[in-house]
Amino acid sequence: MSEDKFYETSIKSDTIYDGKILKLRVDTVELQNKKYSKREIVDHQKGVGIIAYDGEDKLWMVSQYRKAVDQVMLEIPAGLIDANETPIETARRELQEEVGFYPETCDFLFTMHSSPGFTNDKLSFFLAKDLRESKLDLDEDEDLEAKSYPIDELYNKVLNGEITDAKTIIAIQYAVMHESK
């Protein structure tokens, strides 16, 4: 099947909101059947997620309040890529800020698009091992707690609905799949 069949041509783009980490725009597109439609798109700053091993069978996690869902969430360490950083530099910095460790080994794994139906949000995942203590200060708007958990306990938290954050579920699934290898 040809990808050209599904292509949409942008005719016009109107910015509705331009904030610190995201921009909302409405694009008018021409479809292949020559009809027009509107697409609401969230342009989001790119980020990283870190699968950080504390030994062989534990992962570092952070607990923090998330206003969008009005609750404390248990998540993998993660953060946004600064303009002057590469994704791997961001992964190392975020792990130091949020967990207090520098990864001697930090390898790129894969990327994901969180919800391509309305956002270009893209997260690069990194595997961090061989951690040594090295704490950086948290961002001024962050308040979180870091703790390591056994992978099987985290997997059970996914299954019973205690962990609902998509990037964290993906990271735990990755750890479960690679734990026995």
C-alpha positions in Angstrom: 0.0 0.0 0.0 1.4 3.4 -1.0 2.0 6.0 1.7 1.1 8.7 -0.7 -2.5 7.6 -0.5 -2.6 8.8 3.1 -0.6 12.0 2.8 -2.2 15.3 3.8 -0.9 18.6 2.5 -0.8 21.5 5.0 -2.5 24.6 3.5 -2.5 26.9 6.6 -1.3 26.8 10.2 -2.6 29.0 13.0 -0.8 29.1 16.4 -3.4 29.2 19.2 -1.0 29.0 22.1 2.9 29.2 22.4 4.1 28.2 25.8 7.3 27.1 27.6 7.2 23.4 26.6 4.4 23.2 24.1 2.6 25.0 21.3 -1.0 24.4 20.1 -1.7 25.0 16.5 -4.6 24.3 14.1 -3.6 23.2 10.6 -5.9 23.2 7.6 -5.0 20.2 5.4 -6.0 19.1 2.0 -6.8 15.4 1.8 -6.1 13.1 -1.2 -9.8 13.3 -2.2 -9.3 17.1 -2.5 -11.5 17.8 0.5 -10.2 19.9 3.5 -10.0 19.2 7.2 -8.6 20.8 10.3 -6.0 19.1 12.6 -5.4 20.3 16.1 -1.7 19.6 16.9 0.3 20.0 20.1 4.0 20.7 19.3 5.8 19.3 22.3 9.4 19.7 23.4 11.3 16.4 23.0 12.2 14.4 26.0 14.0 11.3 27.4 13.0 8.4 29.7 15.6 6.5 31.6 15.5 2.8 32.5 17.9 3.0 35.4 19.0 -0.3 37.0 19.9 -0.4 40.7 21.6 -3.7 40.7 20.2 -6.6 38.5 16.6 -6.7 39.5 15.6 -3.2 40.7 14.8 0.0 38.8 15.0 3.6 40.0 11.6 5.3 40.1 10.4 8.8 41.1 7.1 9.7 42.8 5.8 13.2 42.0 2.5 15.0 41.9 1.1 15.5 38.4 -1.4 18.4 38.2 -2.9 17.2 34.8 -4.2 14.0 36.5 -4.4 15.5 40.1 -2.4 12.7 41.7 1.0 11.4 42.7 2.4 9.2 39.9 5.2 6.6 40.1 7.3 7.1 37.0 10.7 6.3 35.5 13.2 9.3 35.7 12.5 11.5 32.7 12.9 15.0 31.4 12.9 17.5 28.6 15.8 18.0 26.3 17.4 21.5 26.6 18.2 23.4 23.4 22.0 22.9 23.9 21.8 19.2 24.8 21.8 15.9 23.0 19.3 13.3 24.2 22.0 11.2 26.0 23.3 14.3 27.8 19.7 15.0 29.0 19.4 11.4 30.2 22.6 11.6 32.3 21.6 15.0 33.7 18.0 14.0 34.5 19.2 10.9 36.3 21.6 13.0 38.4 18.9 15.6 39.2 16.1 13.2 40.0 17.8 10.1 41.4 21.3 11.4 42.4 23.4 9.0 40.3 25.5 9.3 37.2 25.3 6.4 34.8 28.7 5.1 33.7 26.8 3.1 31.0 24.0 4.9 29.2 22.8 3.4 26.0 20.1 4.6 23.6 17.3 2.0 23.2 14.4 3.3 21.2 12.0 6.2 20.7 8.2 6.4 21.0 5.5 8.9 20.0 3.1 9.2 22.9 -0.1 9.9 20.9 0.6 10.8 17.2 -3.1 11.5 16.6 -2.7 15.0 18.1 0.9 15.6 19.2 4.4 15.2 17.9 5.7 14.4 21.4 8.7 12.1 21.1 10.5 10.4 23.9 13.9 8.7 23.6 14.5 5.8 26.0 18.0 5.1 27.5 19.3 2.2 29.5 21.4 3.3 32.5 23.7 1.0 34.5 26.8 1.1 36.6 25.5 4.1 38.6 27.8 6.2 40.8 26.6 8.7 43.3 26.5 12.2 41.7 23.7 14.6 42.7 22.6 17.6 40.8 20.0 20.1 42.1 16.4 19.5 41.0 14.7 22.1 38.8 13.1 24.8 40.9 9.6 23.6 40.0 10.2 19.9 40.8 9.4 18.1 44.1 9.9 14.4 43.9 11.1 11.3 45.8 13.4 8.7 44.3 13.4 5.0 45.3 14.4 1.7 43.7 11.9 -1.1 43.3 12.2 -4.8 42.3 11.1 -5.2 38.7 8.5 -7.9 39.6 6.9 -5.5 42.1 6.7 -2.8 39.5 5.2 -5.2 37.0 2.5 -6.1 39.6 1.8 -2.4 40.1 1.2 -2.1 36.3 -1.1 -5.1 36.3 -3.2 -3.9 39.3 -3.5 -0.3 37.9 -1.2 1.5 40.4 1.1 2.5 37.5 -0.7 4.1 34.6 2.0 6.4 33.1 2.6 5.1 29.5 6.4 5.7 29.4 6.8 3.9 32.7 4.7 0.9 31.6 6.9 0.6 28.4 10.0 0.8 30.6 8.8 -1.9 33.0 7.8 -4.1 30.1 11.3 -3.7 28.6 12.9 -4.6 32.0 10.6 -7.7 32.4 11.5 -8.9 28.9 15.2 -8.4 29.3 15.4 -9.5 33.0 15.6 -13.2 32.2 18.2 -12.8 29.4 
